[in-house]
Amino acid sequence: MELIFVRHGEPQWSIDGIAQDDPGLTTRGREQSALVAEVLATQDQPITEIIVSPTVRALETAEPLITATGFEPHVVDDLTEIRMPDWSDTPDADVQQLFRQAQQRHPDDWWTGMPGGEPFHDFHKRIAEGIVNVVADRGVHALEGDDRLMWQVTEQANQRIVIVAHAGTNSAAVGTLLHIEPTPWEWDRFALGHGSISRVRLIPLGGQHVFSLRALNDRAHLPRQLRTR
């Protein structure tokens, strides 16, 4: 099994100076998405499935790949990015100021998330359970006890699955599969640009299997002018 995590293209977070709750992509974001589709749809080893977060920016990013492959995407609600407070009708400048202020908090306080939003503890639990369920539904199961760092394959696991989601989602999911202790600043520990590709592959080891990191924040398919974060 290989999981290919794609971060959505650049979103239009602000329209006429007003913050957007569930934005679509910018023109540049659509260009990034087209190049993601081009590189993934033309590789020698074909992909077998597309999984998508339900947000507009993720669905729009997946669109060119869906068109190129003809796959019906599987939407997984649990792969949504960390839920922010309701900033509808809020000036974007005010939202950016809130983020700058939050950046100065003590690290222990980051676990609570943004005031009025989803706590990071809850977010990480949601993503961890979501990605574990995704692979379990496809025949790969987390082990416990002394083998808790290993994965058991109960079915033929030769899938090559693309997951189109978010910076926080992809970081937390990759960390879960690699059994890395979470932090509430996953977005900065694993810096993933718009339209970036990260890959983990299941390999046999010690009589069971482990996930092996093969790429992180790969943007070789994007020209320099399309590399945004």
C-alpha positions as a printed Julia matrix, in Angstrom:
229×3 Matrix{Float64}:
   0.0     0.0     0.0
   1.18    3.49   -0.86
  -0.61    6.6     0.4
  -0.01    9.8    -1.56
  -1.0    12.88    0.44
  -1.72   16.0    -1.6
  -2.23   19.36    0.04
  -4.93   21.42   -1.66
  -4.01   24.28   -3.99
  -3.84   27.91   -2.91
  -7.26   28.96   -1.52
  -8.9    32.36   -1.81
  -9.15   33.05    1.91
 -10.16   36.66    1.4
 -12.68   38.19   -1.01
 -12.98   41.98   -0.99
 -11.11   42.0     2.33
 -13.56   39.63    4.04
 -12.45   36.23    5.41
 -13.98   33.14    3.77
 -15.04   30.12    5.81
 -14.81   27.45    3.09
 -12.97   29.05    0.18
 -12.43   27.79   -3.32
  -9.12   27.99   -5.13
  -7.37   31.01   -6.6
  -6.31   30.99  -10.25
  -2.85   29.97   -9.08
  -4.37   27.22   -6.93
  -6.12   25.78  -10.0
  -2.83   25.8   -11.89
  -1.17   23.94   -9.03
  -3.96   21.36   -9.04
  -3.67   20.77  -12.78
   0.06   20.06  -12.4
  -0.58   17.68   -9.47
  -3.02   15.76  -11.67
  -0.57   15.69  -14.55
   2.24   14.17  -12.52
   0.08   11.65  -10.62
  -2.03   10.49  -13.56
   0.94    9.8   -15.83
   3.21    7.78  -13.53
   4.09    4.21  -14.5
   2.4     2.74  -11.43
  -1.26    3.81  -11.6
  -3.23    5.1    -8.66
  -6.16    2.98   -7.55
  -8.34    5.33   -5.52
  -8.89    9.0    -4.67
  -9.93   10.09   -1.17
 -10.89   13.72   -0.56
 -11.68   16.03    2.34
 -15.17   17.53    1.95
 -13.97   21.16    1.82
 -14.37   23.16   -1.38
 -10.62   23.75   -1.74
  -9.85   20.03   -1.47
 -12.62   19.02   -3.88
 -11.52   21.62   -6.43
  -7.91   20.43   -6.11
  -8.96   16.83   -6.75
 -11.09   17.75   -9.78
  -8.36   17.56  -12.47
  -7.13   14.22  -11.11
 -10.67   12.86  -11.02
 -11.13   13.92  -14.64
  -7.8    12.4   -15.68
  -8.43    9.04  -14.0
 -12.19    8.67  -14.18
 -12.31    7.63  -10.51
 -15.29    8.52   -8.33
 -13.72   10.16   -5.25
 -14.4     8.85   -1.76
 -15.15   11.83    0.53
 -14.05   11.33    4.15
 -15.44   13.95    6.55
 -12.87   13.16    9.26
 -10.05   14.44    7.03
 -11.21   18.07    7.25
  -8.62   20.59    8.48
  -8.74   21.74   12.12
 -11.99   23.64   12.6
 -11.56   27.36   13.12
 -13.98   29.79   14.83
 -16.79   31.23   12.73
 -15.16   34.25   11.13
 -17.95   34.89    8.63
 -18.14   38.59    7.68
 -14.91   39.27    9.61
 -12.31   41.5     7.92
  -9.37   39.39    6.81
  -6.94   41.82    8.46
  -8.57   41.06   11.83
  -8.23   37.31   11.29
  -4.55   37.66   10.38
  -4.0    39.71   13.56
  -5.61   36.92   15.63
  -3.2    34.4    14.09
  -0.2    36.64   14.82
  -1.3    36.97   18.44
  -1.88   33.22   18.77
   1.64   32.56   17.46
   3.06   34.18   20.61
   1.25   31.87   23.04
   3.2    29.5    25.27
   3.51   26.1    23.53
   1.39   24.45   26.26
  -1.48   26.75   25.33
  -1.43   25.68   21.69
  -3.23   22.45   22.57
  -6.46   24.41   23.07
  -6.46   25.62   19.44
  -7.87   29.01   18.47
 -10.45   30.4    20.92
 -13.85   29.19   19.75
 -12.33   26.62   17.41
 -11.49   22.92   17.63
  -8.92   22.01   20.32
  -5.8    20.42   18.86
  -6.26   17.32   21.05
  -9.65   16.75   19.42
  -8.3    17.49   15.94
  -5.43   15.04   16.23
  -7.68   12.33   17.67
 -10.11   12.83   14.77
  -7.39   12.65   12.12
  -5.6     9.71   13.74
  -8.8     7.68   13.99
  -9.76    8.74   10.47
  -6.54    7.57    8.79
  -6.43    4.36   10.85
  -9.98    3.61    9.7
  -9.05    4.39    6.08
  -6.23    1.83    6.02
  -8.19   -0.7     8.12
 -11.04   -0.62    5.61
  -8.43   -1.59    3.02
  -6.89   -4.49    4.93
  -4.14   -2.85    7.0
  -4.63   -2.93   10.77
  -2.78   -1.26   13.65
  -1.3    -3.67   16.17
  -1.13   -3.23   19.94
   1.13   -4.18   22.84
   4.73   -4.99   21.99
   3.88   -4.76   18.28
   2.17   -1.37   18.55
   4.61    0.23   16.07
   3.73   -2.34   13.41
   0.84   -2.9    11.01
  -0.76   -6.19   10.01
  -1.87   -6.79    6.45
  -4.94   -9.03    6.31
  -5.78   -8.51    2.64
  -3.82   -7.9    -0.53
  -2.58   -4.35    0.04
  -1.26   -3.27   -3.35
  -3.36   -0.1    -3.45
  -1.9     3.25   -4.44
  -4.24    5.8    -2.89
  -4.25    9.57   -3.32
  -5.57   11.58   -0.36
  -6.34   15.23   -1.13
  -6.61   17.17    2.1
  -4.86   19.86    4.16
  -1.54   20.82    5.73
  -2.62   19.93    9.26
  -4.57   16.86    8.18
  -1.74   15.45    6.08
   0.88   16.19    8.74
  -1.15   14.54   11.51
  -2.01   11.56    9.31
   1.6    10.96    8.25
   2.72   11.29   11.88
   0.1     8.76   12.95
   1.17    6.21   10.34
   4.82    6.66   11.32
   3.97    6.57   15.06
   5.44   10.03   15.71
   4.33   11.75   18.92
   2.04   14.67   17.99
   2.67   18.33   18.7
   0.08   21.13   18.36
   2.25   22.82   15.7
   2.24   20.04   13.1
   1.78   22.7    10.38
   5.26   24.03   11.2
   6.98   20.75   12.04
   5.98   19.38    8.63
   5.84   22.44    6.36
   3.65   21.46    3.39
   3.16   23.88    0.51
   0.04   24.21   -1.61
  -0.13   21.4    -4.16
   2.68   19.49   -2.45
   2.93   15.71   -2.5
   3.98   13.51    0.43
   4.16    9.72    0.25
   4.3     6.83    2.7
   4.64    3.19    1.66
   3.9     0.01    3.57
   6.95   -2.29    3.68
   7.48   -5.72    5.32
   9.57   -5.7     8.49
   9.94   -8.05   11.45
   7.18  -10.39   10.33
   4.67   -7.55   10.02
   4.77   -4.19    8.21
   5.67   -0.57    8.85
   4.92    2.63    6.95
   8.03    4.15    5.39
   8.23    7.87    4.51
   9.27    8.23    0.87
   8.58   11.91    0.15
   7.59   15.01    2.11
   6.49   18.34    0.63
   7.57   17.32   -2.87
   6.98   20.29   -5.18
   9.24   19.34   -8.08
   6.18   19.37  -10.36
   5.55   23.06   -9.58
   7.57   25.87  -11.17
   9.0    28.34   -8.69
   6.3    30.97   -9.33
   3.61   28.46   -8.32
   5.2    27.44   -5.01
   3.1    28.96   -2.24
   2.36   28.13    1.35
